[in-house]
Amino acid sequence: MNLLNPSSLLLLLPLAAAIIALYLLRMRRKDLRVPASFLWPERTDEIRANSLFQKLKFSWLLVLQLLALALLGFAFSQPQMKQKGLAGAVTCVVLDASASMNTKEGSRTRFEMGLGQVNQMISSASPGDRLALIVAGSQPSVIFPLSSDPAKQKLALTKARPTDADADVGEALRLAAALVGTTEKAQIVVLSDGVFGPVENFSPGKAGVKFSVIGKETENLGIQALGSTPTDKGLLLYCGVNNYGAKAKQASLNLYADGKLLDSVKVDAAPAKVWNKTVLAPPGVKVFEARLKSGDAFPTDDYAVSLTSAGSSLRVLLVGKGDMFIEKALALEARVTLERAAQVPNAEKKSSPGPGVYDIVIFDGAPAEPVKARGVLVFGSPSGLSYVSGQGTAKNPKPGDSEQHPLTKGVDFSEVYIDTASKVQETAGGKALVSSSAGPLVVAHDGPTREAYVAFEPLNSDFPLTIGFPIFLSNALDWLGGKSAGAEISISPGQSFAIPTTAQEVKVDGENLSLTVPTKDQRAVVKGVDRVGEYKITGGGSKKLFVSLRSDRESDITPNSKLNLGAKSVAGQSSVDRLADIWKPLLLLALLVLAGEWWFFARRS
Amino acid sequence: MSDFILLPGEFRILERLRLNPSRSFSGRVRGERLTAKRGLSIEFSDYREYAEGDDLRHLDWNVLARLDTPIMKTYRDEEDLAVHLLIDASSSMSFGEPSKFEQAKRLAAAIAYVALCGGDALYPATLGLRTPPIQGLRNRTSFQRFAAWCSSHQPEGNAGLAASAKAFASSSARAGLCILLTDGFDPEIAQGIRILAGRGHEVNLLQVLSDIELDPDIEGDLRLIDAESGEAVEITANAPTLREYRKRLEVHNKELEAEVLRSGGKYAQVNAKTSLEIAVRDILIKKGWVKS
């Protein structure tokens, strides 16, 4: 209990003393002669005192008056009681829907426990209390906006579903702050196990933040690594199983190659250690799957997929100051694992010993350097390139027709507006694919290393805004990577990806999820596939989609008792409660007591 | 009201009435009341054998002729009745409008007139107020003396009702009809009645009460001072208190009535506002206190 105005309690003492003093006053009674006093009962009720002192006698009126005074004094001190449920009059709940929230705690998952808390909040809301719910999945989703309609809120609650994705809770918190951050005494309540990435650039504004920790389970065995590497004997498949818990665990691991059981082994993982297994892949295997039978509370990371075919996965390094358009276009390529750097790492330079780790290196405005990757794409500066020579810059070059080439397939450069481009001339080995009055704009070079040069930076043109830009990048990945995208796609839960297709729509069907994605500009951007499993994609061809989670953060299911919000941290609590004002019922009770006292007085006088 | 306390019309009503005691009492002089004693009257009592010296006028000649045995006829004697009229003159009788004492005096005058007309010996006295004794009154011509005696008293005594009754009982007053006109407001009154009855009196008690006692109209916080003893009782005159008072009054009156009836007397209650005519008709006549 909390008192907002405890000083008012100090008034109780003198007021009670004053009331008692009134009862100490002796009543001055009117004398009346009667024929016989013995017939009259000596019955006095001290209801009006107007003379000097007498001995204090017990009186129900005194008791009732002191009780009413105590209630009034207590009400004026504005007491507040802790109540489970809603955290305040305006509350925005952020429910973590990340993969770790699928951890089972007894019969229910953490996500279901969170939903239970939200349900309790809705039920305990007073009329006028406004509540909003944001589910933090791979993308924040507002389940219901700020409202005070419990029936609609409970109906909307049924639409909330968990994901297997690595959730962006920070984005959900920023959305919550935008919703209630300007409201005094508003509360943002985070219902989570605290297993999510660091939250940055978040300010709750005027709202307070409360963190309700869900879950206690800590033991988990999960597939941490799954991949392949070429060796002299052939393709070597490897699998790593991590014991994230504090106890030794045993499990059974089945490895599949193109759906056929390759090996079945017993896993004996020590606490906080990785158990590894390698096996030679049969020739021509495309899909390598691992299934772990651990029986632990978090089964999401017990399944992993790795595609072994060339072109099915590309590790791309983007060198330069950064271009949002390039990054966004590459993010939609399921096969791409993108990394960024201001300059080429030494280990990747051709002059350094050993093999490189990247399949393709993209220079965006940065001078190109010889690298070990099998493909290089350069935007802007021609320096360091052997197949073009720079001759200054050209203003507003007008692109002409494109040559037939895998790079330019489906891309129309003729309508692209270019502000500034490098004026270049192709040399030996270079082939101009798109030319302008100022010279070639796109040049390809096919050799031991496939290279492509674009004479302008995307930000110096409206090329990123055209349909052709993602198609050009997709073409570049196919050509520079040496293989086009295969019929298998592997993504992490919630990852968006694009499928080039001429069909009207694309259907994604899986055990846990079914989606229909309309096609636009000859490609379908698939979003929201956030449950682990195998899916079939139909529409303009058939593909297999494998979704698996490999995230150390999500697999370490031990709940965090503290929520780090940049510079500020919020301690977790087992349940969310609110300090509700109780002065109104107290005042009502005091009035009732006073009414009773009046009735008692009237009855006796 | 005249000096005679009663109105002329009331005298006419009372003239034809006689007191009706439940039993007979021995008198001092010849009167109009038959007694258990043998005497000279026209009321036949019994037969007895002739004894020498008997008055031959009372010999039953018919029996002598038939049986040849002298048998004497005896007759009941007639004597006067001692009527003790005890009027409560304590301070409590001053309450009411008209006061209980005024009503008691008028009722006493009525009873006195009936007694005097009936040839009874009337001995008026006061209770609760020490007054010099008055000689017995006989004949209706004495009524004026009674009225004068009555008018000379005011309800200002505080000697106590029961104590006065006990003092009267211990006096040399001969046994007779003892009529008490009182409000009965003395917790010891029952004891006084017992002592009176024990002295051979027939105790008839006429309780005179006023509206002040029967339905007190008071409220607030009061200190009630007893008009006789001066004792004070602090009360809050509210519904429960008044309810309790009425209950106590009822219990007291019931006990009073029960004590009077137990002693073989009569009891009646009259309001101080009740007219004399109604009181005579509904109480004295109907309840057998007097007869025509």
HADDOCK unambig.tbl for C-alpha pairs under 7 A between the chains (distance, minus, plus):
assign (segid A and resid 29 and name CA) (segid B and resid 221 and name CA) 5.29 0.50 0.50
assign (segid A and resid 29 and name CA) (segid B and resid 222 and name CA) 4.73 0.50 0.50
assign (segid A and resid 29 and name CA) (segid B and resid 223 and name CA) 5.60 0.50 0.50
assign (segid A and resid 30 and name CA) (segid B and resid 221 and name CA) 6.55 0.50 0.50
assign (segid A and resid 30 and name CA) (segid B and resid 222 and name CA) 4.65 0.50 0.50
assign (segid A and resid 30 and name CA) (segid B and resid 223 and name CA) 5.71 0.50 0.50
assign (segid A and resid 31 and name CA) (segid B and resid 222 and name CA) 5.80 0.50 0.50
assign (segid A and resid 31 and name CA) (segid B and resid 223 and name CA) 4.65 0.50 0.50
assign (segid A and resid 31 and name CA) (segid B and resid 224 and name CA) 5.89 0.50 0.50
assign (segid A and resid 31 and name CA) (segid B and resid 225 and name CA) 6.84 0.50 0.50
assign (segid A and resid 32 and name CA) (segid B and resid 222 and name CA) 6.68 0.50 0.50
assign (segid A and resid 32 and name CA) (segid B and resid 223 and name CA) 6.05 0.50 0.50
assign (segid A and resid 32 and name CA) (segid B and resid 224 and name CA) 4.88 0.50 0.50
assign (segid A and resid 32 and name CA) (segid B and resid 225 and name CA) 5.95 0.50 0.50
assign (segid A and resid 33 and name CA) (segid B and resid 224 and name CA) 5.73 0.50 0.50
assign (segid A and resid 33 and name CA) (segid B and resid 225 and name CA) 4.73 0.50 0.50
assign (segid A and resid 33 and name CA) (segid B and resid 226 and name CA) 5.97 0.50 0.50
assign (segid A and resid 33 and name CA) (segid B and resid 227 and name CA) 5.76 0.50 0.50
assign (segid A and resid 34 and name CA) (segid B and resid 224 and name CA) 6.25 0.50 0.50
assign (segid A and resid 34 and name CA) (segid B and resid 225 and name CA) 6.02 0.50 0.50
assign (segid A and resid 34 and name CA) (segid B and resid 226 and name CA) 5.39 0.50 0.50
assign (segid A and resid 34 and name CA) (segid B and resid 227 and name CA) 5.71 0.50 0.50
assign (segid A and resid 35 and name CA) (segid B and resid 92 and name CA) 4.27 0.50 0.50
assign (segid A and resid 35 and name CA) (segid B and resid 95 and name CA) 6.77 0.50 0.50
assign (segid A and resid 35 and name CA) (segid B and resid 226 and name CA) 6.02 0.50 0.50
assign (segid A and resid 35 and name CA) (segid B and resid 227 and name CA) 5.34 0.50 0.50
assign (segid A and resid 36 and name CA) (segid B and resid 92 and name CA) 6.98 0.50 0.50
assign (segid A and resid 36 and name CA) (segid B and resid 185 and name CA) 6.01 0.50 0.50
assign (segid A and resid 36 and name CA) (segid B and resid 226 and name CA) 5.33 0.50 0.50
assign (segid A and resid 36 and name CA) (segid B and resid 227 and name CA) 6.77 0.50 0.50
assign (segid A and resid 37 and name CA) (segid B and resid 224 and name CA) 6.51 0.50 0.50
assign (segid A and resid 37 and name CA) (segid B and resid 225 and name CA) 6.58 0.50 0.50
assign (segid A and resid 37 and name CA) (segid B and resid 226 and name CA) 4.94 0.50 0.50
assign (segid A and resid 37 and name CA) (segid B and resid 233 and name CA) 6.57 0.50 0.50
assign (segid A and resid 39 and name CA) (segid B and resid 245 and name CA) 5.98 0.50 0.50
assign (segid A and resid 39 and name CA) (segid B and resid 248 and name CA) 5.82 0.50 0.50
assign (segid A and resid 39 and name CA) (segid B and resid 249 and name CA) 6.20 0.50 0.50
assign (segid A and resid 40 and name CA) (segid B and resid 245 and name CA) 5.24 0.50 0.50
assign (segid A and resid 41 and name CA) (segid B and resid 241 and name CA) 6.78 0.50 0.50
assign (segid A and resid 41 and name CA) (segid B and resid 244 and name CA) 6.79 0.50 0.50
assign (segid A and resid 41 and name CA) (segid B and resid 245 and name CA) 6.54 0.50 0.50
assign (segid A and resid 42 and name CA) (segid B and resid 233 and name CA) 5.88 0.50 0.50
assign (segid A and resid 42 and name CA) (segid B and resid 234 and name CA) 5.82 0.50 0.50
assign (segid A and resid 42 and name CA) (segid B and resid 235 and name CA) 5.57 0.50 0.50
assign (segid A and resid 43 and name CA) (segid B and resid 234 and name CA) 6.91 0.50 0.50
assign (segid A and resid 43 and name CA) (segid B and resid 235 and name CA) 4.93 0.50 0.50
assign (segid A and resid 43 and name CA) (segid B and resid 236 and name CA) 6.25 0.50 0.50
assign (segid A and resid 43 and name CA) (segid B and resid 241 and name CA) 6.65 0.50 0.50
assign (segid A and resid 44 and name CA) (segid B and resid 234 and name CA) 6.45 0.50 0.50
assign (segid A and resid 44 and name CA) (segid B and resid 235 and name CA) 4.74 0.50 0.50
assign (segid A and resid 44 and name CA) (segid B and resid 236 and name CA) 4.84 0.50 0.50
assign (segid A and resid 45 and name CA) (segid B and resid 236 and name CA) 5.90 0.50 0.50
assign (segid A and resid 604 and name CA) (segid B and resid 238 and name CA) 5.89 0.50 0.50
assign (segid A and resid 605 and name CA) (segid B and resid 220 and name CA) 6.90 0.50 0.50
assign (segid A and resid 605 and name CA) (segid B and resid 238 and name CA) 5.21 0.50 0.50
